[in-house]
Amino acid sequence: MTNTRRKQKQKLSLHDYLAEIRSLIKRPWFKWPIITASSIISLGFLGFLFILYGGALIVDDEALILPATTTIQTEDGIQVGRVFSENRQLVTLDQIPDHVQAAFIAVEDERFYRHAGVDFRSVMRAVYRDIVAFDKVEGASTITQQLSKNLFLDNSKTWMRKTKEVMASIYLERHYTKNDILELYLNEVYFAHGIHGVGTAADFFFGKSVEDLTVTEGAMLAGLIKGPNRYSPYIDADRALSRRNLVLSQMQRVGELNTEEMLALQGQTLGVQDRRTEDKPWLASYIDVVLREAETTYQLSRDELRRGGYQITVYLDENAQKIAYDELQKTQYFQGSQPNAEAAFTLMEQETGRLKALIGGRQFKIGDHNRVLTQRQPGSVMKPLAVYAPAMTEGYDPYVLLEDSQQDYDGYTVRNADNHYDGEVTMYDAVRVSKNTSAVWLLDQLGINVSKSYLEKMSLELPDEGLALGLGGLKYGLTPIQVAEGYRTFIHDGEWIEAHSIAVIKDRNGNIIGEADPRTETVFSQQAAWNMVRMLENAVVDGTAQAGDFPKALAGKTGTTQHPHVPGHAKDAWFAGVTPEYVTSLWIGYDHSDAEHYLTTGSQSPTMATKAILEAIDQVTPLATAFEKPVDVMELSEPIRLPVVHDLNASFSFGGWTLVRGKLDWTADADDRIVYHIYQKTETGDQLIGKTEGIGEFTLTGMSLFGSSQYFVVPYNPLTKQTGQPSNVVTLSLRGQEF
């Protein structure tokens, strides 16, 4: 066969071969397997791409921001409260010692730094065992997979959940560094007892910061991860010890410890601290106010505080807080028809308006009705705020005379609590004995609108328009904190300040997001404020606030409101106090003022309780013994009490420029400010012939040798311009005199 024919035949054979292939492809039994195989390969490839890149559909960026505990601490750095949805103290990887990191990696994922999120060696082993068992019996989760499951998935053991876990893990490994993943993992893991994250666990189990954890302590914490409620040392110490030693063995196996180190460490005890069970119920009232202030002033909701990991520094004085709480547990202050009488107490630093102690109820728990924020009728505590301080700022003198008689003001009749009326009384004494009639009379003279203009400067926006305002008969009332804010004006030159508990708030990254900047307002004149301090000080020494004992400087006002359903008994009992350091307010009463709930004692109970609290505080931090007068004010004179002169005597003397002189003498009062007016009785009436100040004698000149004259003395008060009772009358005559 020639070469040409061979080539032609070969060519025909190739042509026929290709034709045959085309024919085969067209046959159904050959076509569909190829399509199926191609589809499988294509789907597999697409599935691989989906697993590789589909993690973005599973990973929730919000879940990567772990909920963290908001801590509340004092200015000294002492933690007094926590708010959380998950109790977690976030720490950075730099804070976690290398040996602690190594313990977790050794026991949970020894190839952590060598895989891309999924350890296929472990996966193949787990798949084999699952197939053998015909169920999902073994995991092969890396640290990244555990983190993915905990953050984005549930705990079900299904192939779909496992696929999602792998997808999320690959995504995390592609978008975050190994250190980022490890830090997130160590902050996320659960350690039993409501503890999340290694930072919180270090404090809970060992009472130390994570930076100070030893090798054995880190190993114990790492051992908890597999079964927190099984391996907790507070649940089963023996099992916890065995698990810790297993972790140490694993650390030795991977080269983190040598054998000698491992054996020495395994010989140590667990070293966990005693389970902390101390309860501090006295802190609840204060923490509740802090949380409310964070919400109203800094717009941080409770939910945000539970997850946000904020650090709130507060002005709490824990000693004072506990003192107040303990004192108000005593039943002696709560005399009433039922045993559930309540109390609300405020202790505010007068210089700054910082709230140092708050009691919102005798057995208060967070979420309860907080009584330091509850409006109650203030009674006579209102008088200095609404009447006397405004009046003195408007020019009234502390010794001005006020009406003290039962009067009717267009249907509103005012009576004194003791039904005693003096006709007129000084403002000083009206404050001392808490005259109702005088306060209302002065308010009527001053005007409701003038009074309310001063109250509004103290953020007391009241709807009340009647004279009952002066006696604390308000539609809604005042809170104990508002009372303290108001009384602070007296000790601080007439300036009001907004009470506040929070010093500073920092976010989880340590950035300051809120800082105390309280509002202030000048309300009363400095002189009026100082006069009020002195008048209220006298009320404590010699007035309605005498109950109890406190030897240091204290000024204050009592208040009692009558029960609307039980005549003769009280509904609200108050004492508002001022010291050189603090302002206090204390309310006692029932939450519900019906006929079955009434107090059988009045303001003496809160007065005595406040003094007892201050006395206990003084034992810890000595308080001032006296008020210090501001430089720019005049001292308020002590009141003058006019004496009754009953031993006036008259006599003659001879010699000098006038041949005959008369002399009047009497026992003068120790108060040398008293002026004595000397009168002579004449045919035309009593004639003022002279005055003497502070001494008990007067010389008469120009005497007649043959007549007789009668004289008497009348004490005079230069502060109030009041005259006292005339003395006995004496007659001066030469007849019967011996020379």
Secondary structure, DSSP 4 states (H G I P E B T S, - for coil): --HHHHHHHHHHHHHHHHHHHHHHHHSHHHHHHHHHHHHHHHHHHHHHHHHHHGGGGT--GGGGS--B-EEEEETTS-EEEEE-SSEE----GGGS-HHHHHHHHHHH-TTGGGSSS--HHHHHHHHHHHHHHTS-------HHHHHHHHHH--S---HHHHHHHHHHHHHHHHHS-HHHHHHHHHHH-B-STTEESHHHHHHHHHSS-GGG--HHHHHHHHHHTT-HHHH-TTT-HHHHHHHHHHHHHHHHHTTSS-HHHHHHHHTS---PPPP-----GGGHHHHHHHHHHHHHHH---HHHHHHH--EEEE---HHHHHHHHHHTT-GGG--BSSTT-EEEEEEEETTT-BEEEEES-TT--TTS--GGGS-B--GGGHHIIIIIHHHHHTT--TT-EEEES-EEETTEEE--TT----EEEEHHHHHHHT-HHHHHHHHHHH-HHHHHHHHHHTT------SGGGGGT--SS-B-HHHHHHHHHHHHTTTEEE--B-EEEEE-TTS-EEEE----EEE-S-HHHHHHHHHHHHHHHHHSTT-SS---S--EEEEEEEE-SSSTTSEEEEEEEEE-SSEEEEEEEE-SS-STT--BSS-THHHHHHHHHHHHHHHHHSPPPSS----TTSPPPPPPP--------EEEEEE-SSSSEEEEEE----S-TT-EEEEEEEETTEEEEEEEEES-SEEEE-S--SS-EEEEEEEEEETTTTEE------EEEESTT---
